[in-house]
Amino acid sequence: MRKIIGFLLLMTAFVTAVPAQTMTPTNDAKDDKSEPSSLPTNKELVSRARSVYVESDTFYMKREHLESSLLGRKEFIAWDMRVTEEKNLADLLITVKRVPFSNHFNYTVTHRTTQTTVMAGKVDSLAGRVYGLIADEIVHKMKEFRGDPFAKPKA
């Protein structure tokens, strides 16, 4: 008889404890919305960047050509951007890949420390002009984040 009473008391305690735990409201959803994101925005990441590293996985676009093309852009110079040969020292990583059997080149610009893709695009090119087109697109997109260094102030 004691075993039965003990078992019933144990079951009663278990049954009343479980619904109390599952019915307790949690604030997980509220916390996610109220806390600011710990990652900076793409604009903040690009605006703070001071150096880039270029890598290419294709024979048709040498990284040296893209580096030279970026360094030849007046905006790139005005922003005091640098090209580095050390991947682990760069703020931004530019990766270029060619779609096999095509003239499509995809590129991504990734913030190295946060691994956040801040820009991406696709360029179609024949006759070896891909590096100039990619450099133009990257600088144009950086202008959206950093602003045009040569824009005249509004009066």
C-alpha positions as CSV (number, residue, x, y, z in Angstrom):
1,M,0.0,0.0,0.0
2,R,2.9,2.4,0.8
3,K,4.4,1.7,-2.6
4,I,1.1,2.6,-4.4
5,I,0.7,5.8,-2.4
6,G,4.3,6.8,-3.0
7,F,3.9,6.0,-6.7
8,L,0.7,8.1,-6.9
9,L,2.4,11.0,-5.1
10,L,5.4,10.8,-7.4
11,M,3.2,10.8,-10.5
12,T,1.1,13.7,-9.2
13,A,4.2,15.8,-8.6
14,F,5.6,14.9,-12.0
15,V,2.3,15.7,-13.8
16,T,1.9,19.0,-12.1
17,A,5.6,20.0,-12.6
18,V,5.8,19.3,-16.3
19,P,2.9,21.6,-17.5
20,A,4.3,24.4,-15.3
21,Q,7.6,24.2,-17.1
22,T,6.0,24.0,-20.6
23,M,3.5,26.7,-19.9
24,T,6.1,29.2,-18.6
25,P,6.4,32.0,-21.2
26,T,9.9,32.5,-22.5
27,N,11.2,35.8,-23.7
28,D,13.6,34.4,-26.3
29,A,11.7,35.9,-29.2
30,K,11.5,39.3,-27.5
31,D,15.2,39.2,-26.6
32,D,16.2,38.5,-30.2
33,K,14.3,41.5,-31.5
34,S,15.2,43.9,-28.7
35,E,19.0,43.2,-28.7
36,P,21.0,45.1,-31.3
37,S,22.8,42.9,-33.8
38,S,26.4,42.2,-32.7
39,L,27.6,42.3,-36.3
40,P,28.2,45.7,-37.9
41,T,26.3,46.6,-41.0
42,N,27.9,46.1,-44.5
43,K,28.2,49.9,-44.7
44,E,30.2,50.0,-41.4
45,L,32.4,47.1,-42.5
46,V,33.2,48.6,-45.9
47,S,33.7,52.1,-44.5
48,R,36.2,50.9,-42.0
49,A,38.2,48.7,-44.4
50,R,41.7,49.9,-45.3
51,S,43.1,46.9,-47.2
52,V,42.1,44.2,-49.7
53,Y,43.4,40.9,-50.7
54,V,42.6,39.5,-54.2
55,E,42.3,35.8,-55.1
56,S,41.3,34.3,-58.3
57,D,40.6,30.6,-59.1
58,T,40.7,31.1,-62.8
59,F,43.5,31.2,-65.4
60,Y,41.5,33.8,-67.3
61,M,41.7,36.5,-64.6
62,K,45.0,37.0,-62.9
63,R,44.8,38.6,-59.5
64,E,47.7,41.0,-60.4
65,H,45.5,42.5,-63.1
66,L,42.6,43.1,-60.7
67,E,45.0,44.6,-58.1
68,S,46.5,46.9,-60.7
69,S,43.0,47.9,-61.9
70,L,41.9,48.7,-58.4
71,L,45.0,50.7,-57.6
72,G,44.4,52.7,-60.8
73,R,41.0,53.9,-59.7
74,K,41.2,57.5,-58.3
75,E,38.5,56.7,-55.7
76,F,40.5,53.7,-54.4
77,I,43.5,56.0,-53.9
78,A,41.3,58.8,-52.3
79,W,40.0,56.3,-49.8
80,D,43.6,55.4,-48.9
81,M,43.0,51.7,-49.7
82,R,45.8,49.3,-49.9
83,V,46.3,46.0,-51.6
84,T,48.1,43.4,-49.5
85,E,49.8,40.1,-50.4
86,E,49.0,38.7,-47.0
87,K,45.5,37.4,-46.7
88,N,45.4,37.5,-42.9
89,L,46.3,41.2,-42.9
90,A,43.5,42.3,-45.3
91,D,40.2,43.8,-44.1
92,L,38.4,42.7,-47.3
93,L,38.9,39.5,-49.4
94,I,38.0,39.7,-53.1
95,T,37.4,36.3,-54.6
96,V,36.9,35.8,-58.3
97,K,35.6,32.6,-59.9
98,R,34.8,31.7,-63.5
99,V,31.7,29.7,-64.4
100,P,33.1,26.7,-66.4
101,F,32.7,26.8,-70.2
102,S,31.4,30.4,-70.1
103,N,32.5,34.0,-70.0
104,H,30.7,34.6,-66.7
105,F,32.9,35.7,-63.7
106,N,31.4,35.8,-60.2
107,Y,33.0,37.8,-57.5
108,T,32.5,38.2,-53.8
109,V,33.9,40.8,-51.4
110,T,34.0,39.4,-47.9
111,H,35.0,41.0,-44.6
112,R,37.8,38.8,-43.4
113,T,37.3,38.8,-39.6
114,T,33.5,38.6,-39.6
115,Q,33.2,36.4,-42.7
116,T,30.4,38.6,-43.9
117,T,29.8,38.9,-47.6
118,V,29.5,42.7,-48.1
119,M,29.3,42.7,-52.0
120,A,28.9,40.2,-54.8
121,G,28.3,40.4,-58.5
122,K,28.7,38.8,-61.9
123,V,30.5,40.2,-64.9
124,D,30.4,38.9,-68.4
125,S,33.6,39.5,-70.4
126,L,35.4,38.5,-73.5
127,A,38.8,39.6,-74.7
128,G,40.5,40.0,-71.3
129,R,38.7,43.0,-69.8
130,V,37.1,41.2,-66.9
131,Y,39.5,42.8,-64.3
132,G,38.5,46.3,-65.3
133,L,34.8,45.5,-65.2
134,I,35.1,43.9,-61.7
135,A,37.2,46.8,-60.4
136,D,34.6,49.3,-61.8
137,E,31.7,47.4,-60.1
138,I,33.6,47.1,-56.7
139,V,34.4,50.8,-56.7
140,H,30.9,51.7,-57.7
141,K,29.4,49.6,-54.9
142,M,32.0,51.0,-52.4
143,K,30.8,54.5,-53.3
144,E,27.4,53.6,-52.1
145,F,28.8,52.6,-48.7
146,R,31.6,55.2,-48.4
147,G,30.3,58.0,-50.5
148,D,32.0,59.6,-53.5
149,P,35.3,61.1,-52.4
150,F,35.1,63.6,-55.2
151,A,31.5,64.7,-54.8
152,K,31.0,68.4,-54.3
153,P,29.4,69.3,-51.0
154,K,25.8,70.5,-51.2
155,A,25.5,74.2,-50.6
